[in-house]
Amino acid sequence: MKKLINSVDTVLTESLDGFAAAHADILALGGGHKFIRRRSLKPGKVALISGGGSGHEPLHGGFVGHGMLDAACPGQVSTSPTPDQMVEAAAEVDTGAGCLFIVKNYEGDVMNFDMAAEMSEGIMQVVTNDDVAVEDSLYTTGRRGVAGTLVVEKIVGAAAEEGRGLAELKALGDRVNAATRSMGVALTSCTVPAAGRPTFDIGDNEMEFGVGIHGEPGRRRDALKSADEIADEICAAIAGDLGMRVNGNALLFVNGFGGTPSMELYLMYNSARKLFEKRGVTIVRSLVGSYVTSLDMAGCSITLSILDDETARLWNAPVHTAALRWGM
Amino acid sequence: MKKLINSVDTVLTESLDGFAAAHADILALGGGHKFIRRRSLKPGKVALISGGGSGHEPLHGGFVGHGMLDAACPGQVSTSPTPDQMVEAAAEVDTGAGCLFIVKNYEGDVMNFDMAAEMSEGIMQVVTNDDVAVEDSLYTTGRRGVAGTLVVEKIVGAAAEEGRGLAELKALGDRVNAATRSMGVALTSCTVPAAGRPTFDIGDNEMEFGVGIHGEPGRRRDALKSADEIADEICAAIAGDLGMRVNGNALLFVNGFGGTPSMELYLMYNSARKLFEKRGVTIVRSLVGSYVTSLDMAGCSITLSILDDETARLWNAPVHTAALRWGM
């Protein structure tokens, strides 16, 4: 294992210390290293809280700040955060209007956020499940919540900043999740520091098609294909799943898993954009970069989110976080 | 070689097409794929132009836009752009106040930018050479220009936006370059698409200490050390080179080479920040991310740039590019 670390036991806390020091104008750590919280809370605003296993950075801590999350709870790598993390975060960032938990659909995450919701008051939840690759998987019953979670956090975060109520934000989150679909492909495995070896073996000419963000299996192992062929199959899967909704305006988000350079991500964006446009979608918003990662895994996912006038406007609303920033 | 591409011959043009489509509000391609230009030029502003071999994205195309570059000329991967690219870019983005070329100190780049400067009128140049690792290297006489180039482009770009003249911007660029030092370490090699195999061989427990951004050799091949030990040696090299200037306020920039996850970059930032603070530097600006890359190479560089009140203010000035954006 080749990593820039001091000890596998302190990777997460040392990284969080650096993160908090680098972005002290935006955020702070809470409860030791239990959560990352927005530095300036906005009284009367519904608090948005997310979290999950670490290793997907900048998701979720990189999205704490104005216009997105109020707190993020990091578990150990590929391990759900514990309920006390969310309970303490909610107690600290709830300014009286309640909290919305945004949870990726993984069994551990769902269970622990549920327990935290029961132990607190004034909590509602949105569970994201945008991955069309497989119905059930290693860590999940039903579809996995993957890169589309960023889209939910951005759009609901903008609406929360405008002062909307908890039930309305929950409904908006569910609506964005239902309009958002993703699928990914891995060319190499990630290596979890505590494990010290690759999560899965993969041949020199193979790809894992439909991979999850923990390196868990997808639809099939296949020979590595061209970018156009990969994009074609992913876009067809997404479009087929969305069915009649594939028209009008959309956000196209090409997400790197960590080990793939920006040059390849833009090349995949170029392929995917043409394919969706041929199917009658107009790409009005774009995001290309490594935002929902799997440590050092090479590969990418493609996310399409169908937008209406309101969600397109909310996507553009000002945001000031470590990883996404515009309009301020 | 495992890459998301269609053909090694079309990697660059397809990637540039995707890049231009994703950021059409900020930039456009010029002369086919000869340069990336800012969409809206500002009459009377000195035009800033940079460029170099591709594979270091987002450098330089990702820095085209308000408050940074007016044009960037991409060569093939690890290959300098040709003089006609810079000549055409200058002709298109010069609105009458002249052009400043910002050039990383590599022999091919320096030669081709020099030729372009001779073929055009009203050109001045800043050559960056922030890498303290080695005095001469595979592609370079003297020090290499590496991640510190971003700092020069940001600060000079902000000053150009304020309407300063060509000679003043050239002097500012030279001043920022002289206050900026970098050094990097690689854990794995990059793989250039046209070569199809790793640029260099490296053992499972080795690192290349002082590596260049093309994967060219650094100070020595060594056993992989802890993050703190690596940071300590890099910070000592930077501080030793800056000498008496290591005090007061500074920007600390931890740059990923492409294959290293954000978790490790923030951990390195944490180590480096403490080390510089012990030496009497106050870190007042921070940047952590993969901005000056070497395709999929794992590793990072550390850059320290000593700031005065003016350069600290210019770093914070509004910028709107694909890769750096704040204040607007």
Chai-1 contact restraints between the chains, C-beta under 6 A:
chainA,res_idxA,chainB,res_idxB,connection_type,confidence,min_distance_angstrom,max_distance_angstrom,comment,restraint_id
A,K2,B,L187,contact,1.0,0.0,6.0,A-B,restraint_1
A,K3,B,E264,contact,1.0,0.0,6.0,A-B,restraint_2
A,L4,B,A227,contact,1.0,0.0,6.0,A-B,restraint_3
A,L4,B,E264,contact,1.0,0.0,6.0,A-B,restraint_4
A,L4,B,M268,contact,1.0,0.0,6.0,A-B,restraint_5
A,I5,B,A227,contact,1.0,0.0,6.0,A-B,restraint_6
A,N6,B,S226,contact,1.0,0.0,6.0,A-B,restraint_7
A,N6,B,A227,contact,1.0,0.0,6.0,A-B,restraint_8
A,N6,B,D228,contact,1.0,0.0,6.0,A-B,restraint_9
A,E14,B,L267,contact,1.0,0.0,6.0,A-B,restraint_10
A,E14,B,N270,contact,1.0,0.0,6.0,A-B,restraint_11
A,S15,B,M263,contact,1.0,0.0,6.0,A-B,restraint_12
A,S15,B,Y266,contact,1.0,0.0,6.0,A-B,restraint_13
A,S15,B,L267,contact,1.0,0.0,6.0,A-B,restraint_14
A,D17,B,N270,contact,1.0,0.0,6.0,A-B,restraint_15
A,G18,B,Y266,contact,1.0,0.0,6.0,A-B,restraint_16
A,G18,B,L267,contact,1.0,0.0,6.0,A-B,restraint_17
A,G18,B,Y269,contact,1.0,0.0,6.0,A-B,restraint_18
A,G18,B,N270,contact,1.0,0.0,6.0,A-B,restraint_19
A,F19,B,Y266,contact,1.0,0.0,6.0,A-B,restraint_20
A,A21,B,R273,contact,1.0,0.0,6.0,A-B,restraint_21
A,A22,B,Y269,contact,1.0,0.0,6.0,A-B,restraint_22
A,A22,B,S286,contact,1.0,0.0,6.0,A-B,restraint_23
A,A22,B,V288,contact,1.0,0.0,6.0,A-B,restraint_24
A,E57,B,S262,contact,1.0,0.0,6.0,A-B,restraint_25
A,E57,B,M263,contact,1.0,0.0,6.0,A-B,restraint_26
A,L187,B,K2,contact,1.0,0.0,6.0,A-B,restraint_27
A,S226,B,N6,contact,1.0,0.0,6.0,A-B,restraint_28
A,A227,B,L4,contact,1.0,0.0,6.0,A-B,restraint_29
A,A227,B,I5,contact,1.0,0.0,6.0,A-B,restraint_30
A,A227,B,N6,contact,1.0,0.0,6.0,A-B,restraint_31
A,D228,B,N6,contact,1.0,0.0,6.0,A-B,restraint_32
A,G258,B,P261,contact,1.0,0.0,6.0,A-B,restraint_33
A,G259,B,G259,contact,1.0,0.0,6.0,A-B,restraint_34
A,P261,B,G258,contact,1.0,0.0,6.0,A-B,restraint_35
A,P261,B,L295,contact,1.0,0.0,6.0,A-B,restraint_36
A,P261,B,D296,contact,1.0,0.0,6.0,A-B,restraint_37
A,S262,B,E57,contact,1.0,0.0,6.0,A-B,restraint_38
A,M263,B,S15,contact,1.0,0.0,6.0,A-B,restraint_39
A,M263,B,E57,contact,1.0,0.0,6.0,A-B,restraint_40
A,E264,B,K3,contact,1.0,0.0,6.0,A-B,restraint_41
A,E264,B,L4,contact,1.0,0.0,6.0,A-B,restraint_42
A,Y266,B,S15,contact,1.0,0.0,6.0,A-B,restraint_43
A,Y266,B,G18,contact,1.0,0.0,6.0,A-B,restraint_44
A,Y266,B,F19,contact,1.0,0.0,6.0,A-B,restraint_45
A,L267,B,E14,contact,1.0,0.0,6.0,A-B,restraint_46
A,L267,B,S15,contact,1.0,0.0,6.0,A-B,restraint_47
A,L267,B,G18,contact,1.0,0.0,6.0,A-B,restraint_48
A,M268,B,L4,contact,1.0,0.0,6.0,A-B,restraint_49
A,Y269,B,G18,contact,1.0,0.0,6.0,A-B,restraint_50
A,Y269,B,A22,contact,1.0,0.0,6.0,A-B,restraint_51
A,N270,B,E14,contact,1.0,0.0,6.0,A-B,restraint_52
A,N270,B,D17,contact,1.0,0.0,6.0,A-B,restraint_53
A,N270,B,G18,contact,1.0,0.0,6.0,A-B,restraint_54
A,R273,B,A21,contact,1.0,0.0,6.0,A-B,restraint_55
A,S286,B,A22,contact,1.0,0.0,6.0,A-B,restraint_56
A,V288,B,A22,contact,1.0,0.0,6.0,A-B,restraint_57
A,L295,B,P261,contact,1.0,0.0,6.0,A-B,restraint_58
A,D296,B,P261,contact,1.0,0.0,6.0,A-B,restraint_59
A,R325,B,R325,contact,1.0,0.0,6.0,A-B,restraint_60
A,R325,B,W326,contact,1.0,0.0,6.0,A-B,restraint_61
A,W326,B,R325,contact,1.0,0.0,6.0,A-B,restraint_62
